[in-house]
Each structure stands twice: as C-alpha cells, then as structure tokens.
Amino acid sequence: MLCSGLWPPAATPFAADMSPNIPAFVSHCQGLLRDGADGLAVLGTTSEANSLTLDERIALIDSLPAAGIAADRLLPGTGACAVGDAVYLSRHAARLGCAGVLLLPPFFYKGVPDEGLYRYVADIVAGVGDSRLRIYLYHIPQMAGIGWSPDLISRLLADFPDTVVGLKDSSGDWQNTRTILETFPGFAVFPASEAVLTEALALGAAGCISASANINANGIANLIARLRCGEDAADAQKAVSAVRTAITRFPLVPAIKAVLAERTGDGNWARLRPPMMALDDGQLADLRADPALRSVLQ
Amino acid sequence: MLCSGLWPPAATPFAADMSPNIPAFVSHCQGLLRDGADGLAVLGTTSEANSLTLDERIALIDSLPAAGIAADRLLPGTGACAVGDAVYLSRHAARLGCAGVLLLPPFFYKGVPDEGLYRYVADIVAGVGDSRLRIYLYHIPQMAGIGWSPDLISRLLADFPDTVVGLKDSSGDWQNTRTILETFPGFAVFPASEAVLTEALALGAAGCISASANINANGIANLIARLRCGEDAADAQKAVSAVRTAITRFPLVPAIKAVLAERTGDGNWARLRPPMMALDDGQLADLRADPALRSVLQ
C-alpha cells in the first residue's frame, strides 16, 4: 500500500551529550501520530539524518516499533553518497517492514549524468534484494545539488515499477511538482510544504511531507481530512499556510526545534548538531513574538 | 612536520564485484611514490571516497602501512557530514601516525553560518582527543556547496594553532588561493592544480594535491624539484599544464581512471562507482588521440 496523507519528517532531539535522545524522539513521534499524522518520514533533512552515524540512524528507526509504532507507518530516509551505506539502511528498513524508504541521491557529486543516478538506484535495488522494498525518491536539489529529473523518473518507473513508487518534492518549485503530478499519475508525490496542499491534492498528490508538520501536525492533518471530503477548506489552508510562512522566515530546522523546546519545556529540543546552530536570542524573541506562531507555541 | 611537495589524491580501483581492489591500489600508491610523490592524499574526491563505506575507507588506509608505506606519508580524507563519522576516521588516522587528515566540511548542509563550521571542527578536535591530529582543510565549494572562508580559517588558526595546519584549495579560484597564501604565511596551502605551481610556490605554497598527479606524478614532481632549486622551469610548467588542460576537457575522475586503465592494461581502473560513469567510447577515442596526453598514456 502506498503512503498517503501526512508524514512528518520527525525532528531528532539530542541529549546534553549530543547523543540522540531516544525517549524524547519516541514521545515526539507518538505525539505526531496522535495529532493525526498518517506515518513518520523519520531521518529526513529536518531530522538532521546526515549528521547521524549509521548506527544512530538504525537505533532511531528501531526505537519506534519497539515502542509499539507499526513499522508500516515509517518511511525512513536511507539515501547516502555511498551505495553501500544506502543498501545497508534500506535493507534494514525493508526487513523491518517499513512502508518505504525516502532516497536522497548521492549528494556529494555534482554534474553527474542521469545514467549514473539510474545506476545508483539500480545498485541499491539489487543490493537490498528484498521485494518488500518501496522507494520514494527525495528531490531536494537546493541541498543535494543534484536531483531526480522527469526523464530519469520515467525510466525508473519503467524498470522498477513495483519498487520506485513515489517522490518527495522539496524543491519548492511548484511547477516541478505539478509537472511530476501530471506526467506520472499514480506515482505517490508528496510536496514538502503544506502551503500548496489544496492545489496539490486536487492534482492527485498523495499528501505532504513537511518540516513544519513537526509543529503543526494537527492543523495539516485536519486540512487534508477536509480536502479529502471535498469540503471548501480555504480557511484551514490559510491557517496552515500562515504558520508555514512564519516559520520559514527563520532557519527552518533550528526554528522547528525552538518551537518544540518552547512548547514542551524540554531543552533537548534546543540542541542541533553542527553545522546547524540553534536560533540566537534575537531570533528566539522574534519567534516567540510572532502572532502567526502563537497557536503552535502552546 | 608539515606536508609539502606532491601529494596525489590516489584513485581507487574496483574489482569486478565493485569492491575496492586493494592490491591494485597499493601498487598504484607505490608507483606514485616511486615517481616522486612526497606522500599520498588518499580518500579524496578523485579516490571516490564518498562512494566508500567507512569500513572500506579504513581498509584502504590500513593497506598502505601494511605494504610498507610509512603512515607519515599518508594524508587521508576524513571529512563527513556526521561529526561522528569524521571523528571515527580522523582518530584512526591520528593513531596510525598519518601526516594529517584532509577535512571536507559537512557538505550536505548549505547556507550554514561559519560558527556552525567552526563547531564542526572543534567537535572533531575534541572527539579525536589526540595531540597528533593535524588537520588540512579541504576547500571544494563547487562540490561541497560550503567552504572555508578566510575569516573562519583565521579563527581556527587562532584557536587550534597546533592542529589546523593547512588547506587544499580545490576551488579553482586562483584569487582565493593567493589570498589565503598571503594572509596566512606558514599555513600549508596546496592548490589542487599543478597549472599554478610556479606562481603558487613563489608565494609560499606547500606543494600541490592534484587529481592529475595520478597520471603525471613524475612530471609534477620534477617541476616542483626544479622550482625549489630556483631554476627557470617554464618548460616543465608548460608541459605539466598541457597535460592538465587536456585531461580536464573530460569528466576528470573517469578520465584519470581511463588513462590508468590504458597505461596499466588493468581493467580494474575502468570501473567507477555510481553516480560517476566511465568515459563512453567516443570520449575514450578522443582521450587516446589527444597528443597532449600521449606522454601519460604510455
């Protein structure tokens, strides 16, 4: 079954020694599901996944089924520059019964041909060797420097129709999202922002995987529910878009964690691994004073 | 003792099963030293380091002292997006007695503040906890998307004077190389191209760490030797620059490996890990026919 609806890329809290705080992570994930998330896109960019060792990533994935969250509600990020690392993480996710994996391209490399990215995916599929594997391509060219073009998606869908099943579009380029939605009906496309949900769901998007869902899962889940019932949800769309606009005025991951720290009173959320930095005092004051964020700070 | 002279970023050959071919790698490294290299900047970009798992990288590093190459002639790349990975590799190198480590910034992240990159280095220094650690910053903004600014270098030199000792400038921006050379006398600066060697050594550069040294170590080592003796080496500079210009008309790493495959007759060199791709037949024909490359193809 394809993923659909709201899959927040759950943020990763760090203890005072900067190790992942597993209990706080599990609690946050449980809260997101309670707030209406359909699943959890753990170990994405917002989760600081690339700042975590492979062992830390495995431990975070495993902590959720251990806490009673069904593995089929998990969509972990498993892309890596080294095919061997991507195979290791993706195989673990497939064996665990995860809904799928969110696959970054090998982001160190720039200017590489589509054929090289095709082989990256093909080698991962072969290396995992598990028919349960479901790949959602993770398109975030402003961070990765490379991405999944429509031509490449077309070829991957033709050759791996049961495995390559969807895409998260973090490009922020609505025209790209629209092109993919229109070109590949049935492909599970997730925009990375709830601000385009009304338009995207109307064009057949599967849902959204949005950083700001960490702080507004309830609002976004309600919007999706109303849109699915065919209701006019302009007011709900406006409300979630206002939160999104407000939070993206700040460095996004630090701001998400600052809101979580404020809301929970748990200092674990205020920590980020370098090179990301917590908001400074001036930014924090601005964030606390922003009327559009009042609803998510409490 | 600081690194100086020619430190080729040794390419990594792959066996038919795409695992690193350790014997072929050791043989290549021994050949580079025989040809006049002062040391080996293994596990750099040309080495496809980011396509290798941590275990593979450790095995490649360890293979060289095991074959009788002194560890103090090794400058392995150890930068990684996760501080934990960079600490693991850097600690291994320091304990082994390597001359230093070449440190990429955490390249997934973009638009991060210098303070975040400072903390990345500070956390690695603290995490390694070994006074033998010597860090050479690896500046390659066109791949990493982030880099080491003069302001940041200045701060790192002030706070870690015994540890942060040099920089490889792969920016291809001669003005940047010149600025760093002029601003930080005594800092061991390595341009990534032998085409600027005459000018760079005159300004106090330590040497060069150049991809094309994989195929022209002898020529570059001779140029450095003559420049160090104060000779007019315009002819030698012109000759190595001609090879450099010719090889950089092709995708660089695939072309380096194609030359090594031609020269050695060893098909292990023709393989690259995705997303990089071997030269196609047309490119190979062009490469073989290039008069400027004749001297390095034999």
Interface residues (C-beta under 8 A of the other chain):
Chain A: N50 S51 L52 T53 E56 C81 A82 V83 G84 D85 Y88 P105 P106 F107 F108 Y109 K110 V112 P113 E115 G116 L117 R119 Y120 D123 Q142 M143 A144 G145 I146 R273 P274 P275 M276 M277
Chain B: N50 S51 L52 T53 E56 C81 A82 V83 G84 D85 Y88 P105 P106 F107 F108 Y109 K110 V112 P113 E115 G116 L117 R119 Y120 D123 Q142 M143 A144 G145 I146 R273 P274 P275 M276 M277
